[in-house]
């Protein structure tokens, strides 16, 4: 039986994923209506995905180094930190490439 904290955590995961997917769908729909899904959009998307994964790779190495040097981090903590770093890296690189191109 799940306690209240586990239920709320699971609900947060599911709702967060659903809201994120809805935001992606809605944003693409609005961009298509305004003819925004062009070559510029594709370049920004491709470069921001690549940059986000490079940022995540660096974070993985840093987190592994922290664990090797004795920091006690659980799997859920590590994955949560990595997810936040990846999402912020993706968002930041999308803004960067939107301004650059």
C-alpha positions as CSV (number, residue, x, y, z in Angstrom):
1,X,0.0,0.0,0.0
2,X,1.3,3.4,-0.9
3,X,1.4,6.2,1.7
4,X,0.4,9.7,0.9
5,X,3.9,11.0,0.1
6,X,4.5,8.2,-2.4
7,X,1.1,8.8,-4.0
8,X,1.8,12.5,-4.3
9,X,5.2,11.9,-5.7
10,X,3.8,9.5,-8.3
11,X,1.0,11.9,-9.1
12,X,3.6,14.7,-9.6
13,X,5.6,12.5,-12.0
14,X,2.6,11.6,-14.1
15,X,1.1,15.1,-14.2
16,X,4.5,16.6,-14.9
17,X,5.0,14.4,-17.9
18,X,1.5,14.9,-19.2
19,X,1.7,18.7,-18.8
20,X,5.1,18.7,-20.5
21,X,3.8,16.6,-23.4
22,X,0.8,18.8,-23.7
23,X,3.0,21.9,-23.8
24,X,5.1,20.4,-26.6
25,X,2.0,19.5,-28.6
26,X,0.4,22.9,-28.0
27,X,3.5,24.8,-28.9
28,X,4.1,22.9,-32.1
29,X,0.4,23.4,-33.0
30,X,0.6,27.1,-32.5
31,X,4.0,27.3,-34.3
32,X,2.5,25.4,-37.3
33,X,-0.5,27.8,-37.4
34,X,2.0,30.7,-37.6
35,X,4.3,29.0,-40.1
36,X,6.9,28.7,-37.4
37,X,8.0,25.1,-38.2
38,X,10.7,26.0,-40.7
39,X,14.4,25.4,-41.2
40,X,15.2,27.8,-38.4
41,X,13.1,25.9,-36.0
42,X,14.7,22.6,-37.0
43,X,18.2,24.0,-36.5
44,X,17.4,25.4,-33.1
45,X,15.7,22.1,-32.0
46,X,18.6,20.0,-33.2
47,X,21.3,22.1,-31.7
48,X,19.5,22.5,-28.4
49,X,18.9,18.8,-28.1
50,X,22.6,18.1,-28.8
51,X,23.7,20.8,-26.3
52,X,21.4,19.5,-23.6
53,X,22.9,16.0,-23.9
54,X,26.4,17.4,-23.7
55,X,25.5,19.3,-20.6
56,X,24.0,16.1,-19.2
57,X,27.1,14.1,-20.0
58,X,29.2,16.6,-18.1
59,X,26.8,16.5,-15.2
60,X,27.0,12.7,-15.2
61,X,30.8,12.8,-14.9
62,X,30.6,15.4,-12.1
63,X,28.0,13.4,-10.2
64,X,30.1,10.2,-10.6
65,X,33.2,12.1,-9.3
66,X,31.2,13.3,-6.3
67,X,30.1,9.7,-5.5
68,X,33.7,8.5,-5.9
69,X,35.0,11.2,-3.5
70,X,32.5,10.0,-0.8
71,X,29.3,12.0,-1.2
72,X,26.4,9.9,-0.2
73,X,23.7,10.3,-2.9
74,X,20.9,7.9,-3.5
75,X,19.7,6.8,-6.9
76,X,16.6,8.9,-6.7
77,X,18.6,12.0,-5.7
78,X,21.1,11.5,-8.6
79,X,18.4,10.9,-11.2
80,X,16.5,14.0,-9.9
81,X,19.5,16.2,-10.1
82,X,20.4,14.8,-13.6
83,X,16.8,15.4,-14.8
84,X,16.8,19.0,-13.6
85,X,20.2,19.7,-15.1
86,X,19.0,18.2,-18.4
87,X,15.8,20.1,-18.5
88,X,17.5,23.4,-17.6
89,X,20.2,22.7,-20.2
90,X,17.6,22.0,-22.8
91,X,15.7,25.2,-22.0
92,X,18.8,27.4,-21.7
93,X,20.2,26.1,-25.0
94,X,16.9,26.6,-26.7
95,X,16.8,30.2,-25.6
96,X,20.4,30.7,-26.6
97,X,20.0,29.3,-30.1
98,X,16.7,31.2,-30.5
99,X,18.6,34.4,-29.9
100,X,21.6,33.3,-32.0
101,X,19.6,32.3,-35.1
